[in-house]
Amino acid sequence: MITDDTGDVARSTFPRTSAWNRPGFLLWHAGLRWQRDMAEALRPLGLTHVQFVLLASTVWLENHLEGLPSQRELAEHAGTDAMMTSQVVRALEAQGLLERGSDPHDARVRRIRSTSAGRGLAERAVGSVEQVDREFFGHGVARDETVGVLRQLSGRDQNGEPTVR
Protein backbone atom coordinates (compact mmCIF):
# COMPACT_ATOMS: atom_id res chain seq x y z
CA MET A 1 0.00 0.00 0.00
CA ILE A 2 1.33 3.43 -0.94
CA THR A 3 0.92 6.34 1.41
CA ASP A 4 1.38 10.04 0.83
CA ASP A 5 3.59 12.42 2.86
CA THR A 6 1.00 12.61 5.66
CA GLY A 7 0.70 8.84 6.03
CA ASP A 8 -2.73 8.67 4.39
CA VAL A 9 -3.34 6.07 1.74
CA ALA A 10 -2.51 7.71 -1.57
CA ARG A 11 -5.08 7.57 -4.33
CA SER A 12 -3.43 6.46 -7.51
CA THR A 13 -4.68 7.11 -11.01
CA PHE A 14 -2.13 4.62 -12.28
CA PRO A 15 -3.78 1.87 -14.38
CA ARG A 16 -4.72 -1.30 -12.57
CA THR A 17 -4.52 -3.52 -15.64
CA SER A 18 -1.33 -4.76 -17.24
CA ALA A 19 0.39 -2.81 -19.99
CA TRP A 20 0.23 -6.07 -21.97
CA ASN A 21 -3.44 -5.20 -22.59
CA ARG A 22 -2.62 -1.82 -24.14
CA PRO A 23 -2.23 -1.44 -27.92
CA GLY A 24 0.62 1.07 -27.76
CA PHE A 25 2.70 -1.12 -25.45
CA LEU A 26 2.03 -4.16 -27.65
CA LEU A 27 2.92 -2.20 -30.79
CA TRP A 28 6.17 -1.11 -29.12
CA HIS A 29 7.12 -4.72 -28.30
CA ALA A 30 6.04 -6.03 -31.71
CA GLY A 31 8.20 -3.36 -33.33
CA LEU A 32 11.17 -4.28 -31.15
CA ARG A 33 10.81 -7.96 -32.04
CA TRP A 34 10.50 -7.15 -35.76
CA GLN A 35 13.57 -4.87 -35.59
CA ARG A 36 15.60 -7.65 -33.94
CA ASP A 37 14.54 -10.07 -36.68
CA MET A 38 15.48 -7.52 -39.37
CA ALA A 39 18.87 -6.82 -37.81
CA GLU A 40 19.60 -10.56 -37.67
CA ALA A 41 18.62 -11.04 -41.33
CA LEU A 42 20.66 -8.05 -42.54
CA ARG A 43 23.78 -8.66 -40.42
CA PRO A 44 25.29 -11.27 -42.81
CA LEU A 45 24.94 -8.72 -45.63
CA GLY A 46 26.81 -6.06 -43.65
CA LEU A 47 23.84 -3.68 -43.46
CA THR A 48 22.01 -2.06 -40.60
CA HIS A 49 18.27 -1.70 -41.00
CA VAL A 50 18.44 2.04 -41.73
CA GLN A 51 21.20 1.42 -44.30
CA PHE A 52 18.98 -1.16 -45.96
CA VAL A 53 15.98 1.18 -45.99
CA LEU A 54 17.95 4.01 -47.59
CA LEU A 55 19.75 1.76 -50.09
CA ALA A 56 16.58 -0.07 -51.14
CA SER A 57 14.62 3.19 -51.24
CA THR A 58 17.24 4.71 -53.53
CA VAL A 59 16.95 1.80 -55.94
CA TRP A 60 13.15 1.93 -55.81
CA LEU A 61 13.07 5.69 -56.40
CA GLU A 62 15.54 5.39 -59.29
CA ASN A 63 13.12 2.96 -60.92
CA HIS A 64 10.00 5.04 -60.28
CA LEU A 65 10.99 8.70 -60.60
CA GLU A 66 11.88 10.81 -63.59
CA GLY A 67 15.61 11.20 -62.96
CA LEU A 68 17.66 10.53 -59.86
CA PRO A 69 16.20 11.11 -56.41
CA SER A 70 17.45 13.98 -54.31
CA GLN A 71 18.70 13.32 -50.82
CA ARG A 72 15.60 15.15 -49.52
CA GLU A 73 13.26 12.96 -51.62
CA LEU A 74 15.06 9.90 -50.28
CA ALA A 75 14.61 11.06 -46.67
CA GLU A 76 10.93 11.86 -47.24
CA HIS A 77 10.28 8.50 -48.91
CA ALA A 78 12.05 6.57 -46.16
CA GLY A 79 10.62 8.69 -43.32
CA THR A 80 14.11 9.42 -41.99
CA ASP A 81 15.59 12.57 -40.53
CA ALA A 82 17.46 14.66 -43.13
CA MET A 83 20.69 14.83 -41.08
CA MET A 84 20.70 11.10 -40.37
CA THR A 85 19.94 10.41 -44.03
CA SER A 86 22.96 12.47 -45.03
CA GLN A 87 25.22 10.59 -42.61
CA VAL A 88 23.99 7.16 -43.69
CA VAL A 89 24.20 8.05 -47.38
CA ARG A 90 27.82 9.17 -46.82
CA ALA A 91 28.56 5.81 -45.14
CA LEU A 92 26.94 3.90 -48.03
CA GLU A 93 28.92 6.05 -50.46
CA ALA A 94 32.16 5.17 -48.63
CA GLN A 95 31.26 1.48 -49.07
CA GLY A 96 30.80 1.98 -52.81
CA LEU A 97 27.05 1.30 -52.69
CA LEU A 98 25.76 4.80 -53.48
CA GLU A 99 27.08 7.86 -55.28
CA ARG A 100 26.13 11.46 -54.52
CA GLY A 101 26.32 14.21 -57.09
CA SER A 102 25.27 17.78 -57.63
CA ASP A 103 22.03 18.70 -59.30
CA PRO A 104 22.71 20.50 -62.58
CA HIS A 105 19.95 23.03 -61.86
CA ASP A 106 20.39 23.67 -58.12
CA ALA A 107 23.79 23.48 -56.39
CA ARG A 108 22.09 22.98 -53.00
CA VAL A 109 20.52 19.68 -54.09
CA ARG A 110 22.40 16.38 -53.86
CA ARG A 111 21.28 13.63 -56.26
CA ILE A 112 21.69 10.01 -55.18
CA ARG A 113 22.49 7.08 -57.45
CA SER A 114 23.02 3.43 -56.57
CA THR A 115 26.11 1.70 -57.91
CA SER A 116 25.91 -1.74 -59.51
CA ALA A 117 27.26 -3.18 -56.23
CA GLY A 118 24.58 -1.24 -54.32
CA ARG A 119 21.78 -2.49 -56.58
CA GLY A 120 23.01 -6.07 -56.25
CA LEU A 121 23.21 -5.84 -52.46
CA ALA A 122 19.78 -4.18 -52.30
CA GLU A 123 18.25 -7.04 -54.30
CA ARG A 124 19.79 -9.67 -52.01
CA ALA A 125 18.74 -7.71 -48.92
CA VAL A 126 15.15 -7.29 -50.15
CA GLY A 127 14.91 -11.07 -50.43
CA SER A 128 16.05 -11.47 -46.82
CA VAL A 129 13.72 -8.74 -45.58
CA GLU A 130 10.73 -10.17 -47.43
CA GLN A 131 11.42 -13.58 -45.89
CA VAL A 132 11.41 -12.04 -42.40
CA ASP A 133 8.16 -10.23 -43.21
CA ARG A 134 6.53 -13.48 -44.42
CA GLU A 135 7.54 -15.26 -41.23
CA PHE A 136 6.59 -12.36 -38.97
CA PHE A 137 3.31 -11.23 -40.54
CA GLY A 138 2.05 -14.46 -42.08
CA HIS A 139 0.38 -15.00 -45.44
CA GLY A 140 -2.89 -14.36 -47.21
CA VAL A 141 -5.86 -12.59 -45.69
CA ALA A 142 -4.27 -12.16 -42.25
CA ARG A 143 -1.25 -10.44 -43.80
CA ASP A 144 -3.43 -8.25 -46.02
CA GLU A 145 -5.51 -7.17 -43.01
CA THR A 146 -2.36 -6.43 -41.02
CA VAL A 147 -0.99 -4.31 -43.88
CA GLY A 148 -4.28 -2.40 -44.00
CA VAL A 149 -4.22 -1.70 -40.27
CA LEU A 150 -0.55 -0.66 -40.35
CA ARG A 151 -1.17 1.58 -43.37
CA GLN A 152 -4.03 3.25 -41.50
CA LEU A 153 -1.94 3.65 -38.33
CA SER A 154 0.95 5.12 -40.34
CA GLY A 155 -1.37 7.62 -42.01
CA ARG A 156 -0.17 6.59 -45.49
CA ASP A 157 -1.86 5.09 -48.54
CA GLN A 158 -0.54 2.22 -50.70
CA ASN A 159 1.70 4.70 -52.54
CA GLY A 160 3.13 6.18 -49.34
CA GLU A 161 1.14 9.39 -49.69
CA PRO A 162 -0.12 10.94 -46.42
CA THR A 163 -3.77 10.28 -45.63
CA VAL A 164 -3.65 12.27 -42.39
CA ARG A 165 -2.43 15.82 -42.22
N, C-alpha and C positions, 0 to 999 in steps of 0.2 A: 504494500500500500504506500502511495506517495503522499507526503504531507507538504504543506506550504511552509513559509517562514514562521508562521504563528503556531504550527503544530496541527492545524486543521487539515482534514483530508482534502487534498487538492482535486478539483474537478478538472478532468482532462478532456480535451476535444480530440485527442489523438484517436485514430481509428481503432476499433476493437477487432476488426477482421484482418486476416493476413494480407500482406501485400501481394501474395501469390494469387489473389482473387481480383487484382486490379490490372486493367488492360495496359496501362503505361509501363508498369513494372514488368509485366510479361513481355511486352514488346522490347523493352530494354534487354532482357535476358535472351530473348530469341535473336535479337541483333548481335549480341555478344557471341552467342554460339555460332551463328552464321559467319561472323567475322573470323572466328578461330578456324572454322572449316575452310574459308577462303584462303587465309594465310597459309594453312597447311598445304593446300593444293598448289599455291603459287610459289612457295618456297623453293621447290626443285627447279623452277624456271628462273630463279634469281630476281623475282619481282615482289614488291610489296603490293598490297591491295590498291592503294592510291596510284602507284606507278602503273599497274594494270589498267585501272579505270582511265587514266589520262592517255596511255598508249593506245588502248582499244578505241577510245573515243576519237582520237586523232584519225585513226584508220577509218572509222565509220564516217566521220565528217568529211574526210577526203573523198569518200565514195558517194556522198550525198549532197555536197554543197557545190556551188559554182566556184571553182578555185579553191585555194588552200584556206583552212580555217585560221583565224587569228587566235592569239593566245587568250584573248578575252572571250571569244566564241567557245573555245575549248573549255574554259573555266565555267561559263554559263551552262554549257551542255552537261558537263560532269557534276555541276553543283558544288564546285570547290572554290575556296577562297583564292582571289587573284594572286596574292603574294605566294601562297603555298604552291599554286599552279606553276608560277614562274620558277620556283626552286626545284620542283619535281621535274619540270621540263628540262631545266639545265642539267639535272642529274641524268635524265634519259638521253640527253644530247651527248654528255660525256661518255656514255656507254655505247654510243653509235647507233642508238635506236630511233632518235628523232633529230631533225635539223631545224634550226630557227633562222629566219631571214627577215629582211626588211620588206615592208610593203612598198611597192613602187609609187603609190599615190599618197602615202601618209607615213612619214618617218617615225612616228610614235607607235605605229602598229607593228607587231612581230607576227609573222606568218609561220605556221608550224607544218612540217612535212615529215612523214615517217620514212625511214630508210628501208631498204629491202630486208635487212636484218630485223628491223622493228616490226615490219608487217608480218614476217615469218613468226616471230616470237608472239605477236598479238594473236595470230591464228591458233598457235598451239595453246596459248593461255586461255583463249575463249573456249576451247574444247574442255579444258580442265574446269573452268568456272561453270560451264553449262552442266557438266557432270555433277558438281557439288549442288547446283540448283535443283537438278532432277532428284537427287537423293534427299535434299532438305525439304523441298516443297511438294514432292510427289508428282503425279501425272494426271492427265485428263481433267475432269470437271473440277476436282478439288484444287488443282493447281490454277486453273482458269479463274475460279472464284477467289482464290488467294491473291492472284495478280490484280483482279478487279478491286478488292478491298485495299490493297497496298497502293494502287494507283489513286484511289479516292483519298486515302490518308496522306499521300504525298502532294495532293493538289495538282496532279499532272494528268494529261490525257495520254493516249497511246503513242502520240508523237513527241511527248515530253513538254508540251505546251501547258502553261499554267491554267488551271481551271478555277483557282481561288486567287483573288487579288487582295 
